Amino acid sequence: MSQVEFQRWFDFYQMHPFDDLHRYHRPAALVAKSMCGAEIEDMLEWLHPQYNEQESEYSDADLKTFKALGMSKPPKRS
């Protein structure tokens, strides 16, 4: 990929992000708002929770899943 093409993709992503928050969670929160008057911020927090640095612990189920996938060390939460 050339530098010019990379820059174009970078600019496109800045204008139209294609992560799960923008593709799935925000539209779902808008539907919840239109159907039952839910607060969008509350729905986004429920659909896509943010983790604090202190909340680095994974559940037992998470750790077993990582182990089953061959990951000896779980990734850091972001």
C-alpha positions in Angstrom: 0.0 0.0 0.0 1.4 3.3 -0.9 1.7 6.2 1.5 -1.0 8.1 -0.5 -3.5 5.2 -0.2 -2.7 4.8 3.5 -3.4 8.5 4.1 -6.7 8.2 2.2 -7.8 5.3 4.3 -6.7 7.1 7.4 -8.7 10.2 6.5 -11.7 8.0 5.6 -11.6 6.2 8.9 -11.4 9.5 10.8 -14.7 10.6 9.0 -16.4 7.2 9.1 -15.1 4.9 11.8 -15.9 1.2 11.3 -15.5 -0.2 14.8 -18.2 -2.0 16.7 -19.2 1.1 18.6 -20.1 2.9 15.4 -21.4 -0.1 13.4 -23.5 -1.8 16.0 -23.8 -0.2 19.4 -24.8 3.4 18.5 -27.5 2.2 16.0 -28.9 -0.2 18.6 -28.9 2.6 21.2 -30.8 4.9 18.7 -33.4 2.1 18.2 -33.8 1.7 21.9 -34.3 5.5 22.2 -36.9 5.6 19.5 -38.8 2.5 20.7 -38.9 3.0 24.5 -37.4 6.4 25.2 -34.2 4.9 26.7 -31.3 7.3 27.3 -28.7 6.8 24.6 -25.7 7.2 27.0 -27.1 4.5 29.3 -27.7 2.2 26.4 -24.1 2.7 25.1 -22.7 2.0 28.5 -24.7 -1.2 28.7 -23.8 -2.3 25.1 -20.2 -1.2 25.2 -18.9 -0.8 28.7 -15.7 1.1 29.4 -13.2 -0.4 31.8 -11.0 1.4 34.3 -7.3 0.6 34.6 -8.1 -0.9 38.0 -10.6 -3.3 36.5 -8.0 -5.4 34.9 -9.4 -8.7 36.3 -11.1 -11.0 33.9 -13.9 -13.4 35.0 -13.2 -17.1 35.3 -15.1 -17.7 32.1 -12.9 -15.1 30.3 -9.7 -16.8 31.5 -10.9 -20.2 30.5 -11.8 -18.9 27.0 -8.3 -17.3 26.6 -6.7 -20.6 27.7 -8.9 -22.6 25.3 -7.7 -20.3 22.5 -4.1 -20.9 23.4 -3.4 -17.5 25.0 -1.3 -18.0 28.1 -1.6 -14.3 29.1 -4.9 -12.4 28.6 -4.7 -9.0 26.7 -4.9 -5.7 28.5 -8.3 -4.2 28.6 -8.7 -1.0 26.8 
